[in-house]
Amino acid sequence: MIVLTIIKLVNVFFQVYRLMLFARILASWVPQANEYRLMQFVSYYTDPYLNLFRRFIPPLGMLDLSPIVAFLSLSFLQDMVMSLLLFFLH
């Protein structure tokens, strides 16, 4: 029972973080959005993660591909964490 709860909590964490990343990417198109406290909160927690990828993946003109790699990496990280949890908790 507790194993399922832990797995669900980890999944919820990744889903919420994925939504925060999506909101941050959308907000980057609307500079006024950063004036809101919620977006400041989202930026505070997502910008360090996005900046990891922006350092290595330069924008192609007006197109920034780093968020796509960030999403893919987050999915890969989620799969790895879930596999480790299942391995150690069972």
N, CA, C and O atoms as a GROMACS GRO file, in nm:
protein
  360
    1MET      N    1   0.082  -0.120   0.000
    1MET     CA    2   0.000   0.000   0.000
    1MET      C    3   0.086   0.126   0.000
    1MET      O    4   0.062   0.219  -0.077
    2ILE      N    5   0.186   0.129   0.085
    2ILE     CA    6   0.273   0.247   0.093
    2ILE      C    7   0.358   0.260  -0.033
    2ILE      O    8   0.392   0.372  -0.073
    3VAL      N    9   0.391   0.148  -0.096
    3VAL     CA   10   0.469   0.150  -0.220
    3VAL      C   11   0.390   0.221  -0.330
    3VAL      O   12   0.445   0.304  -0.402
    4LEU      N   13   0.263   0.189  -0.341
    4LEU     CA   14   0.179   0.254  -0.442
    4LEU      C   15   0.165   0.403  -0.415
    4LEU      O   16   0.164   0.483  -0.508
    5THR      N   17   0.156   0.440  -0.289
    5THR     CA   18   0.145   0.581  -0.253
    5THR      C   19   0.270   0.656  -0.294
    5THR      O   20   0.262   0.766  -0.348
    6ILE      N   21   0.385   0.599  -0.267
    6ILE     CA   22   0.512   0.662  -0.304
    6ILE      C   23   0.522   0.676  -0.456
    6ILE      O   24   0.562   0.781  -0.506
    7ILE      N   25   0.486   0.573  -0.528
    7ILE     CA   26   0.491   0.576  -0.674
    7ILE      C   27   0.396   0.682  -0.729
    7ILE      O   28   0.431   0.755  -0.822
    8LYS      N   29   0.276   0.690  -0.672
    8LYS     CA   30   0.181   0.792  -0.717
    8LYS      C   31   0.231   0.932  -0.688
    8LYS      O   32   0.214   1.022  -0.771
    9LEU      N   33   0.291   0.953  -0.571
    9LEU     CA   34   0.345   1.085  -0.537
    9LEU      C   35   0.457   1.127  -0.631
    9LEU      O   36   0.464   1.243  -0.673
   10VAL      N   37   0.544   1.034  -0.664
   10VAL     CA   38   0.653   1.065  -0.757
   10VAL      C   39   0.596   1.099  -0.895
   10VAL      O   40   0.642   1.192  -0.960
   11ASN      N   41   0.496   1.024  -0.939
   11ASN     CA   42   0.433   1.054  -1.068
   11ASN      C   43   0.366   1.190  -1.067
   11ASN      O   44   0.375   1.265  -1.164
   12VAL      N   45   0.299   1.224  -0.957
   12VAL     CA   46   0.235   1.355  -0.946
   12VAL      C   47   0.340   1.465  -0.951
   12VAL      O   48   0.320   1.568  -1.016
   13PHE      N   49   0.451   1.445  -0.881
   13PHE     CA   50   0.559   1.544  -0.885
   13PHE      C   51   0.604   1.569  -1.029
   13PHE      O   52   0.615   1.685  -1.070
   14PHE      N   53   0.628   1.465  -1.105
   14PHE     CA   54   0.673   1.481  -1.243
   14PHE      C   55   0.566   1.546  -1.329
   14PHE      O   56   0.598   1.628  -1.415
   15GLN      N   57   0.440   1.513  -1.308
   15GLN     CA   58   0.332   1.575  -1.385
   15GLN      C   59   0.321   1.724  -1.355
   15GLN      O   60   0.305   1.805  -1.447
   16VAL      N   61   0.330   1.759  -1.229
   16VAL     CA   62   0.322   1.900  -1.190
   16VAL      C   63   0.441   1.977  -1.248
   16VAL      O   64   0.425   2.087  -1.300
   17TYR      N   65   0.559   1.918  -1.239
   17TYR     CA   66   0.677   1.986  -1.293
   17TYR      C   67   0.667   2.002  -1.444
   17TYR      O   68   0.707   2.104  -1.498
   18ARG      N   69   0.613   1.902  -1.511
   18ARG     CA   70   0.593   1.910  -1.656
   18ARG      C   71   0.495   2.024  -1.690
   18ARG      O   72   0.516   2.097  -1.787
   19LEU      N   73   0.390   2.038  -1.611
   19LEU     CA   74   0.295   2.148  -1.632
   19LEU      C   75   0.361   2.283  -1.606
   19LEU      O   76   0.335   2.380  -1.677
   20MET      N   77   0.445   2.288  -1.504
   20MET     CA   78   0.517   2.413  -1.476
   20MET      C   79   0.610   2.450  -1.592
   20MET      O   80   0.620   2.567  -1.629
   21LEU      N   81   0.678   2.351  -1.648
   21LEU     CA   82   0.764   2.377  -1.764
   21LEU      C   83   0.683   2.429  -1.882
   21LEU      O   84   0.723   2.523  -1.951
   22PHE      N   85   0.569   2.366  -1.905
   22PHE     CA   86   0.483   2.409  -2.015
   22PHE      C   87   0.436   2.553  -1.993
   22PHE      O   88   0.435   2.633  -2.086
   23ALA      N   89   0.396   2.584  -1.871
   23ALA     CA   90   0.351   2.721  -1.839
   23ALA      C   91   0.465   2.820  -1.858
   23ALA      O   92   0.444   2.930  -1.908
   24ARG      N   93   0.584   2.782  -1.818
   24ARG     CA   94   0.700   2.871  -1.832
   24ARG      C   95   0.730   2.897  -1.979
   24ARG      O   96   0.763   3.010  -2.016
   25ILE      N   97   0.721   2.796  -2.061
   25ILE     CA   98   0.747   2.812  -2.204
   25ILE      C   99   0.641   2.903  -2.267
   25ILE      O  100   0.674   2.991  -2.347
   26LEU      N  101   0.516   2.881  -2.233
   26LEU     CA  102   0.411   2.968  -2.286
   26LEU      C  103   0.428   3.111  -2.238
   26LEU      O  104   0.406   3.206  -2.314
   27ALA      N  105   0.465   3.127  -2.112
   27ALA     CA  106   0.482   3.261  -2.056
   27ALA      C  107   0.599   3.336  -2.120
   27ALA      O  108   0.602   3.459  -2.118
   28SER      N  109   0.694   3.264  -2.175
   28SER     CA  110   0.807   3.331  -2.240
   28SER      C  111   0.762   3.408  -2.364
   28SER      O  112   0.834   3.497  -2.410
   29TRP      N  113   0.646   3.376  -2.417
   29TRP     CA  114   0.592   3.448  -2.531
   29TRP      C  115   0.518   3.574  -2.489
   29TRP      O  116   0.491   3.662  -2.571
   30VAL      N  117   0.487   3.583  -2.360
   30VAL     CA  118   0.412   3.698  -2.308
   30VAL      C  119   0.495   3.758  -2.194
   30VAL      O  120   0.482   3.715  -2.079
   31PRO      N  121   0.579   3.857  -2.222
   31PRO     CA  122   0.668   3.911  -2.119
   31PRO      C  123   0.595   3.965  -1.995
   31PRO      O  124   0.652   3.963  -1.886
   32GLN      N  125   0.473   4.013  -2.010
   32GLN     CA  126   0.399   4.066  -1.896
   32GLN      C  127   0.360   3.958  -1.796
   32GLN      O  128   0.329   3.988  -1.681
   33ALA      N  129   0.362   3.834  -1.837
   33ALA     CA  130   0.324   3.724  -1.749
   33ALA      C  131   0.420   3.712  -1.631
   33ALA      O  132   0.380   3.664  -1.524
   34ASN      N  133   0.543   3.754  -1.648
   34ASN     CA  134   0.641   3.743  -1.541
   34ASN      C  135   0.615   3.839  -1.425
   34ASN      O  136   0.682   3.832  -1.322
   35GLU      N  137   0.520   3.928  -1.442
   35GLU     CA  138   0.484   4.020  -1.334
   35GLU      C  139   0.398   3.952  -1.228
   35GLU      O  140   0.387   4.003  -1.116
   36TYR      N  141   0.340   3.839  -1.259
   36TYR     CA  142   0.252   3.770  -1.165
   36TYR      C  143   0.333   3.679  -1.073
   36TYR      O  144   0.430   3.616  -1.114
   37ARG      N  145   0.289   3.675  -0.947
   37ARG     CA  146   0.359   3.594  -0.847
   37ARG      C  147   0.368   3.446  -0.887
   37ARG      O  148   0.471   3.382  -0.868
   38LEU      N  149   0.260   3.393  -0.943
   38LEU     CA  150   0.260   3.253  -0.982
   38LEU      C  151   0.369   3.225  -1.085
   38LEU      O  152   0.439   3.125  -1.077
   39MET      N  153   0.381   3.315  -1.182
   39MET     CA  154   0.483   3.293  -1.286
   39MET      C  155   0.623   3.314  -1.231
   39MET      O  156   0.718   3.250  -1.278
   40GLN      N  157   0.638   3.400  -1.133
   40GLN     CA  158   0.768   3.417  -1.069
   40GLN      C  159   0.806   3.288  -0.996
   40GLN      O  160   0.922   3.246  -0.998
   41PHE      N  161   0.708   3.226  -0.930
   41PHE     CA  162   0.729   3.098  -0.864
   41PHE      C  163   0.769   2.991  -0.965
   41PHE      O  164   0.865   2.917  -0.944
   42VAL      N  165   0.694   2.983  -1.073
   42VAL     CA  166   0.721   2.884  -1.178
   42VAL      C  167   0.859   2.906  -1.238
   42VAL      O  168   0.935   2.811  -1.257
   43SER      N  169   0.892   3.030  -1.267
   43SER     CA  170   1.023   3.062  -1.325
   43SER      C  171   1.137   3.024  -1.230
   43SER      O  172   1.240   2.973  -1.273
   44TYR      N  173   1.117   3.051  -1.103
   44TYR     CA  174   1.220   3.022  -1.003
   44TYR      C  175   1.257   2.874  -1.003
   44TYR      O  176   1.374   2.838  -0.986
   45TYR      N  177   1.157   2.788  -1.021
   45TYR     CA  178   1.182   2.644  -1.014
   45TYR      C  179   1.210   2.578  -1.148
   45TYR      O  180   1.264   2.467  -1.152
   46THR      N  181   1.174   2.642  -1.256
   46THR     CA  182   1.195   2.578  -1.387
   46THR      C  183   1.314   2.635  -1.464
   46THR      O  184   1.374   2.564  -1.544
   47ASP      N  185   1.348   2.761  -1.442
   47ASP     CA  186   1.458   2.821  -1.518
   47ASP      C  187   1.592   2.750  -1.498
   47ASP      O  188   1.664   2.731  -1.597
   48PRO      N  189   1.629   2.710  -1.376
   48PRO     CA  190   1.757   2.638  -1.364
   48PRO      C  191   1.761   2.510  -1.449
   48PRO      O  192   1.864   2.478  -1.509
   49TYR      N  193   1.650   2.438  -1.452
   49TYR     CA  194   1.644   2.315  -1.533
   49TYR      C  195   1.653   2.348  -1.682
   49TYR      O  196   1.728   2.284  -1.755
   50LEU      N  197   1.578   2.447  -1.727
   50LEU     CA  198   1.582   2.485  -1.868
   50LEU      C  199   1.718   2.541  -1.907
   50LEU      O  200   1.765   2.519  -2.019
   51ASN      N  201   1.781   2.614  -1.816
   51ASN     CA  202   1.911   2.673  -1.847
   51ASN      C  203   2.019   2.568  -1.867
   51ASN      O  204   2.117   2.591  -1.938
   52LEU      N  205   2.002   2.451  -1.805
   52LEU     CA  206   2.097   2.341  -1.830
   52LEU      C  207   2.103   2.309  -1.979
   52LEU      O  208   2.211   2.286  -2.034
   53PHE      N  209   1.989   2.306  -2.042
   53PHE     CA  210   1.981   2.270  -2.184
   53PHE      C  211   2.013   2.389  -2.274
   53PHE      O  212   2.068   2.371  -2.382
   54ARG      N  213   1.979   2.508  -2.230
   54ARG     CA  214   2.007   2.627  -2.311
   54ARG      C  215   2.157   2.652  -2.324
   54ARG      O  216   2.201   2.712  -2.422
   55ARG      N  217   2.234   2.605  -2.227
   55ARG     CA  218   2.379   2.620  -2.235
   55ARG      C  219   2.438   2.539  -2.350
   55ARG      O  220   2.537   2.580  -2.411
   56PHE      N  221   2.378   2.425  -2.380
   56PHE     CA  222   2.435   2.334  -2.479
   56PHE      C  223   2.363   2.336  -2.614
   56PHE      O  224   2.418   2.292  -2.715
   57ILE      N  225   2.240   2.388  -2.616
   57ILE     CA  226   2.162   2.388  -2.739
   57ILE      C  227   2.130   2.533  -2.776
   57ILE      O  228   2.038   2.593  -2.719
   58PRO      N  229   2.204   2.588  -2.868
   58PRO     CA  230   2.178   2.727  -2.906
   58PRO      C  231   2.049   2.739  -2.985
   58PRO      O  232   2.010   2.646  -3.055
   59PRO      N  233   1.982   2.854  -2.975
   59PRO     CA  234   1.860   2.873  -3.054
   59PRO      C  235   1.891   2.877  -3.204
   59PRO      O  236   1.997   2.924  -3.246
   60LEU      N  237   1.798   2.828  -3.281
   60LEU     CA  238   1.809   2.834  -3.427
   60LEU      C  239   1.724   2.952  -3.474
   60LEU      O  240   1.605   2.937  -3.502
   61GLY      N  241   1.786   3.066  -3.483
   61GLY     CA  242   1.712   3.187  -3.517
   61GLY      C  243   1.619   3.223  -3.402
   61GLY      O  244   1.664   3.249  -3.291
   62MET      N  245   1.490   3.224  -3.430
   62MET     CA  246   1.390   3.255  -3.327
   62MET      C  247   1.339   3.129  -3.258
   62MET      O  248   1.256   3.138  -3.167
   63LEU      N  249   1.387   3.015  -3.299
   63LEU     CA  250   1.337   2.888  -3.246
   63LEU      C  251   1.433   2.831  -3.143
   63LEU      O  252   1.550   2.804  -3.172
   64ASP      N  253   1.381   2.812  -3.020
   64ASP     CA  254   1.459   2.755  -2.911
   64ASP      C  255   1.418   2.608  -2.894
   64ASP      O  256   1.306   2.580  -2.852
   65LEU      N  257   1.507   2.518  -2.926
   65LEU     CA  258   1.477   2.374  -2.919
   65LEU      C  259   1.507   2.314  -2.782
   65LEU      O  260   1.473   2.198  -2.756
   66SER      N  261   1.569   2.390  -2.694
   66SER     CA  262   1.607   2.336  -2.564
   66SER      C  263   1.487   2.288  -2.480
   66SER      O  264   1.502   2.190  -2.408
   67PRO      N  265   1.370   2.353  -2.486
   67PRO     CA  266   1.257   2.299  -2.409
   67PRO      C  267   1.213   2.160  -2.455
   67PRO      O  268   1.166   2.080  -2.373
   68ILE      N  269   1.227   2.132  -2.583
   68ILE     CA  270   1.189   1.998  -2.631
   68ILE      C  271   1.283   1.894  -2.571
   68ILE      O  272   1.238   1.789  -2.526
   69VAL      N  273   1.411   1.924  -2.570
   69VAL     CA  274   1.509   1.832  -2.511
   69VAL      C  275   1.485   1.822  -2.360
   69VAL      O  276   1.500   1.715  -2.301
   70ALA      N  277   1.447   1.934  -2.297
   70ALA     CA  278   1.418   1.933  -2.154
   70ALA      C  279   1.300   1.842  -2.123
   70ALA      O  280   1.304   1.765  -2.026
   71PHE      N  281   1.195   1.849  -2.204
   71PHE     CA  282   1.078   1.760  -2.184
   71PHE      C  283   1.117   1.614  -2.204
   71PHE      O  284   1.079   1.528  -2.124
   72LEU      N  285   1.192   1.585  -2.308
   72LEU     CA  286   1.234   1.447  -2.333
   72LEU      C  287   1.322   1.395  -2.219
   72LEU      O  288   1.307   1.281  -2.175
   73SER      N  289   1.412   1.478  -2.172
   73SER     CA  290   1.499   1.439  -2.061
   73SER      C  291   1.420   1.417  -1.933
   73SER      O  292   1.449   1.325  -1.856
   74LEU      N  293   1.319   1.500  -1.911
   74LEU     CA  294   1.236   1.483  -1.792
   74LEU      C  295   1.159   1.350  -1.798
   74LEU      O  296   1.146   1.282  -1.696
   75SER      N  297   1.110   1.315  -1.915
   75SER     CA  298   1.041   1.187  -1.931
   75SER      C  299   1.137   1.070  -1.907
   75SER      O  300   1.101   0.972  -1.842
   76PHE      N  301   1.258   1.082  -1.960
   76PHE     CA  302   1.359   0.979  -1.938
   76PHE      C  303   1.392   0.968  -1.789
   76PHE      O  304   1.403   0.858  -1.736
   77LEU      N  305   1.409   1.083  -1.723
   77LEU     CA  306   1.438   1.084  -1.580
   77LEU      C  307   1.325   1.022  -1.500
   77LEU      O  308   1.348   0.948  -1.404
   78GLN      N  309   1.202   1.051  -1.539
   78GLN     CA  310   1.087   0.992  -1.471
   78GLN      C  311   1.088   0.840  -1.486
   78GLN      O  312   1.065   0.767  -1.389
   79ASP      N  313   1.114   0.792  -1.605
   79ASP     CA  314   1.121   0.647  -1.626
   79ASP      C  315   1.230   0.583  -1.541
   79ASP      O  316   1.210   0.476  -1.484
   80MET      N  317   1.345   0.648  -1.534
   80MET     CA  318   1.456   0.594  -1.455
   80MET      C  319   1.420   0.591  -1.306
   80MET      O  320   1.445   0.492  -1.238
   81VAL      N  321   1.363   0.700  -1.256
   81VAL     CA  322   1.326   0.707  -1.115
   81VAL      C  323   1.220   0.603  -1.083
   81VAL      O  324   1.228   0.536  -0.980
   82MET      N  325   1.122   0.588  -1.170
   82MET     CA  326   1.016   0.489  -1.146
   82MET      C  327   1.073   0.347  -1.147
   82MET      O  328   1.033   0.263  -1.066
   83SER      N  329   1.165   0.320  -1.238
   83SER     CA  330   1.227   0.188  -1.243
   83SER      C  331   1.306   0.159  -1.116
   83SER      O  332   1.299   0.049  -1.061
   84LEU      N  333   1.380   0.258  -1.070
   84LEU     CA  334   1.456   0.241  -0.946
   84LEU      C  335   1.365   0.222  -0.826
   84LEU      O  336   1.392   0.140  -0.739
   85LEU      N  337   1.257   0.299  -0.822
   85LEU     CA  338   1.162   0.283  -0.712
   85LEU      C  339   1.101   0.144  -0.711
   85LEU      O  340   1.092   0.080  -0.606
   86LEU      N  341   1.060   0.099  -0.826
   86LEU     CA  342   1.000  -0.035  -0.834
   86LEU      C  343   1.101  -0.142  -0.796
   86LEU      O  344   1.066  -0.241  -0.731
   87PHE      N  345   1.225  -0.122  -0.836
   87PHE     CA  346   1.329  -0.219  -0.803
   87PHE      C  347   1.356  -0.225  -0.654
   87PHE      O  348   1.365  -0.333  -0.596
   88PHE      N  349   1.369  -0.108  -0.590
   88PHE     CA  350   1.407  -0.105  -0.448
   88PHE      C  351   1.290  -0.124  -0.354
   88PHE      O  352   1.311  -0.168  -0.241
   89LEU      N  353   1.169  -0.091  -0.396
   89LEU     CA  354   1.056  -0.101  -0.307
   89LEU      C  355   0.983  -0.235  -0.314
   89LEU      O  356   0.898  -0.265  -0.230
   90HIS      N  357   1.016  -0.314  -0.414
   90HIS     CA  358   0.952  -0.445  -0.422
   90HIS      C  359   1.039  -0.553  -0.370
   90HIS      O  360   1.000  -0.669  -0.369
   0.00000   0.00000   0.00000
